[in-house]
Amino acid sequence: MTTYAITGVTGHLGRLVVGELLARGVPATDVVGLARSPEMAADLGGAVRRADYADAASLDPALEGVDVLLLVSGSELGQRVAQHTAVIKAATAAGVRRVAYTSIANADGNAGPLTPEHKPTEEALRASGLPFTILRDNWYLENYTGQLPQYLAQGEVRGLNGDARIGAATRADMAGAIAAALLDDGTVGATFELSGPPITLAGLAATITAVTGTTVVYRNVTAEELTAALRGSGLDEGTAGFVVALEESVARGDLDAPSDDLPRLLGRPATTLEQALRAALA
Ligand SMILES: NC(=O)c1ccc[n+]([C@@H]2O[C@H](COP(=O)([O-])OP(=O)(O)OC[C@H]3O[C@@H](n4cnc5c(N)ncnc54)[C@H](OP(=O)(O)O)[C@@H]3O)[C@@H](O)[C@H]2O)c1
């Protein structure tokens, strides 16, 4: 019997991974959900224990008896290296047999603003001596399909480079691949790039047009224009600057991480942009 623990089960990805483990035949009694507010995950079924990355005292009891842990990267920017390192330390102390971590695409060559938290977490995991699996998640396709109403209302997709390739994939596909990796001890020591079929922002506009019948064009803007638009929509200076830095990273091609790891782990082709847009419309 192997006990799997998944952090962040109040979030989108953690919840999906639990569902994928159950769908792959893992008994619910062998899956433990970890959440900083367990009451928010009461509908998950199965056990949910409190684990707050920022509260070391919560981590030791949460990880008791856990064999394989998925550490879903946290959402508190600037805090995450310390938080993730605390979880890795607690996993070592608890005798967890393997820790898997959701990192960022192309972590070795990605100069974007998120890498300075993901890369040190990867390094801490490698240095821990624990058997590990690193799952470098590319952009979620939902980052784009979730904006479909705005794209249609504005008639355009704005970006800094319409031709930059982005290996976006749906959260559901990533969750399926992550569950497969958790279940396969052969993935110990591996680093996977979970990238879907590459998209571009110009291609996004064209595919929205094809799928909806409403013309949406791609419009290139400068970083200054994007900053002004974000500020105009109410974002504070720091947040707007962060979003622009992310878009500059996308424009450089930091998220172009060609790999067949995602379909290989999934055992099927990844969901395409067109399929994801059709699902978002349905
Ligand atoms: N690849 C991408 O495009 C992309 C986009 C956004 C985020 N991400 C990263 O991928 C992760 C998972 O994505 P998602 O869509 O599932 O994000 P999400 O829905 O925001 O879920 C994040 C999860 O992390 C938990 N968390 C945050 N800080 C925590 C802490 N101190 N202790 C314990 N749990 C904590 C949250 O708990 P609460 O419910 O209590 O807040 C939540 O369950 C995100 O956290 C982020 O690091 C990736």
The ligand as an ORCA input file, in Angstrom:
! r2SCAN-3c Opt
* xyz 0 1
  N       1.234     27.220    -15.117
  C       0.451     28.289    -14.953
  O      -0.070     28.882    -15.910
  C       0.145     28.734    -13.572
  C      -0.784     29.760    -13.388
  C      -1.079     30.124    -12.089
  C      -0.429     29.510    -11.030
  N       0.468     28.531    -11.250
  C       1.191     27.821    -10.155
  O       0.649     26.518    -10.076
  C       0.080     26.298     -8.774
  C      -1.182     25.456     -8.903
  O      -2.073     26.074     -9.806
  P      -3.611     26.199     -9.474
  O      -4.270     26.605    -10.721
  O      -4.081     25.004     -8.729
  O      -3.573     27.442     -8.461
  P      -4.685     27.802     -7.353
  O      -6.014     27.337     -7.787
  O      -4.468     29.236     -7.032
  O      -4.239     26.905     -6.111
  C      -3.111     27.193     -5.348
  C      -3.141     26.267     -4.157
  O      -1.956     26.493     -3.388
  C      -2.388     26.594     -2.035
  N      -1.469     27.354     -1.209
  C      -1.011     28.598     -1.444
  N      -0.236     28.983     -0.415
  C      -0.242     27.956      0.483
  C       0.354     27.757      1.744
  N       1.085     28.721      2.350
  N       0.177     26.570      2.366
  C      -0.569     25.610      1.797
  N      -1.188     25.743      0.609
  C      -1.010     26.913     -0.030
  C      -3.714     27.318     -2.132
  O      -4.421     27.232     -0.915
  P      -5.599     28.290     -0.559
  O      -6.833     27.778     -1.266
  O      -5.693     28.208      0.901
  O      -5.161     29.637     -1.065
  C      -4.350     26.527     -3.257
  O      -4.861     25.305     -2.809
  C      -0.159     27.708     -8.234
  O      -0.168     27.693     -6.831
  C       1.021     28.468     -8.814
  O       2.210     28.228     -8.072
  C       0.751     28.124    -12.502
*
